[in-house]
């Protein structure tokens, strides 16, 4: 039987496992990937609020402009219990859920945070100012529609 000097090993007798250095390198690479991916995952919820705000503001502007140009009457209904919006526009009736929908403020009815509210866009556009509130746990956005100018303004409030 052949003996080896101290501190060396033959390739035939080496164990098939990983060295400590290889394990450290793998753990380091996984931690770098986690550090790059996890912050972006935490921002996914914040994107919902911004996306909902942009969609609803575009919808209000679109319905107002379509009603004025086509001389038709369209409606927009807010269901604050179900957190959804349905509307009748040039393409017909549609509906979409918005989990960030929190309230509506109309000049004629004041602030409404529960129930259903329907607004009508006639041939002269929406006849009163409209504020729509959306929020999540950290932030609140307001969509303000000016009935005289037909312009939509988005305002962000830290909550």
Legacy VTK file of the C-alpha trace (Angstrom):
# vtk DataFile Version 3.0
C-alpha trace
ASCII
DATASET POLYDATA
POINTS 159 float
0.000 0.000 0.000
1.302 3.386 -0.931
1.441 6.184 1.666
1.293 9.891 0.947
3.341 12.567 2.653
1.447 14.747 5.182
-0.588 17.634 3.722
-1.279 16.152 0.288
-3.988 13.934 -1.032
-4.373 11.933 -4.141
-7.128 12.690 -6.631
-8.474 9.168 -6.323
-9.113 9.558 -2.623
-10.467 13.178 -2.692
-14.069 13.608 -1.544
-16.588 14.687 -4.194
-17.956 17.611 -2.047
-17.544 21.365 -2.441
-14.742 23.367 -0.921
-15.406 26.132 1.565
-14.281 28.714 -0.982
-16.811 27.479 -3.553
-19.626 27.634 -1.006
-18.663 31.190 0.022
-18.686 32.333 -3.621
-22.157 30.825 -4.228
-23.603 32.417 -1.066
-22.093 35.775 -2.085
-23.645 35.621 -5.573
-27.078 34.701 -4.169
-26.922 37.583 -1.674
-26.032 40.034 -4.473
-29.010 38.868 -6.521
-31.326 39.132 -3.524
-30.071 42.646 -2.763
-30.851 43.681 -6.352
-34.297 42.060 -6.619
-35.946 42.555 -3.202
-36.132 46.396 -3.250
-37.904 46.322 -6.610
-40.428 43.774 -5.300
-41.369 46.065 -2.417
-42.194 48.885 -4.855
-44.711 46.822 -6.814
-47.632 47.847 -4.590
-46.751 51.544 -4.865
-46.992 51.252 -8.632
-50.641 50.207 -8.387
-51.662 53.536 -6.872
-49.852 55.576 -9.515
-51.134 53.393 -12.342
-54.728 53.588 -11.064
-54.456 57.372 -10.758
-53.200 57.758 -14.320
-55.838 55.392 -15.718
-58.743 57.122 -13.971
-57.542 60.627 -14.876
-57.206 59.564 -18.514
-60.671 58.026 -18.413
-62.273 61.208 -17.025
-60.530 63.363 -19.611
-61.438 60.911 -22.405
-65.136 60.744 -21.481
-65.384 64.539 -21.188
-63.650 65.163 -24.529
-65.657 62.429 -26.289
-68.952 63.825 -25.012
-68.081 67.346 -26.165
-66.843 66.320 -29.617
-69.571 63.797 -30.401
-72.418 65.777 -28.736
-73.397 62.599 -26.864
-74.040 61.964 -23.173
-71.793 59.466 -21.400
-71.806 58.399 -17.764
-69.210 57.388 -15.212
-70.307 55.432 -12.128
-68.171 55.029 -8.999
-69.039 52.091 -6.751
-67.119 52.860 -3.575
-68.205 49.696 -1.748
-67.011 47.409 -4.534
-64.109 49.754 -5.365
-64.932 49.727 -9.042
-65.716 52.157 -11.826
-68.059 51.523 -14.735
-68.689 53.821 -17.649
-70.512 54.228 -20.919
-68.330 55.743 -23.613
-68.002 55.683 -27.400
-67.042 51.976 -27.284
-69.998 51.009 -25.090
-70.234 49.989 -21.450
-67.145 48.900 -19.541
-66.190 48.277 -15.942
-62.934 47.944 -14.020
-61.961 47.387 -10.401
-59.641 49.782 -8.550
-58.592 48.605 -5.097
-57.165 52.064 -4.321
-60.442 53.972 -4.936
-61.314 55.838 -1.709
-63.827 58.601 -2.412
-65.415 61.186 -4.713
-66.091 64.856 -4.085
-68.739 66.695 -6.131
-69.782 70.323 -5.773
-73.438 69.338 -5.584
-73.118 66.423 -3.145
-69.883 66.951 -1.214
-67.471 64.216 -0.174
-68.751 60.682 -0.697
-66.785 57.717 0.666
-69.431 54.997 0.547
-72.107 53.891 -1.909
-72.474 54.717 -5.583
-72.062 57.979 -7.457
-72.846 58.559 -11.124
-71.703 61.611 -13.073
-72.850 62.515 -16.580
-70.736 64.020 -19.339
-73.114 65.860 -21.656
-72.539 67.754 -24.915
-71.099 70.608 -22.844
-68.917 68.254 -20.788
-69.157 67.598 -17.067
-71.092 70.443 -15.459
-69.387 70.488 -12.036
-65.920 70.040 -10.623
-65.020 66.499 -9.656
-62.374 65.243 -7.224
-61.495 61.554 -7.028
-59.445 60.207 -4.131
-57.266 57.108 -4.268
-55.060 55.809 -1.491
-53.112 52.912 -0.118
-51.530 52.549 3.308
-48.760 55.073 2.664
-49.865 57.584 0.030
-52.927 59.362 -1.293
-53.542 60.795 -4.739
-56.266 63.246 -5.735
-57.557 63.623 -9.268
-59.122 67.057 -9.719
-61.254 67.736 -12.788
-62.018 71.369 -13.594
-65.368 71.584 -15.393
-64.669 75.012 -16.913
-61.344 74.185 -18.541
-61.818 70.412 -18.964
-58.376 69.869 -17.459
-57.375 67.124 -15.061
-54.786 67.680 -12.340
-53.181 64.974 -10.196
-52.002 65.816 -6.697
-49.981 63.555 -4.414
-50.351 63.682 -0.633
-48.133 61.730 1.759
-50.331 59.802 4.189
LINES 1 160
159 0 1 2 3 4 5 6 7 8 9 10 11 12 13 14 15 16 17 18 19 20 21 22 23 24 25 26 27 28 29 30 31 32 33 34 35 36 37 38 39 40 41 42 43 44 45 46 47 48 49 50 51 52 53 54 55 56 57 58 59 60 61 62 63 64 65 66 67 68 69 70 71 72 73 74 75 76 77 78 79 80 81 82 83 84 85 86 87 88 89 90 91 92 93 94 95 96 97 98 99 100 101 102 103 104 105 106 107 108 109 110 111 112 113 114 115 116 117 118 119 120 121 122 123 124 125 126 127 128 129 130 131 132 133 134 135 136 137 138 139 140 141 142 143 144 145 146 147 148 149 150 151 152 153 154 155 156 157 158
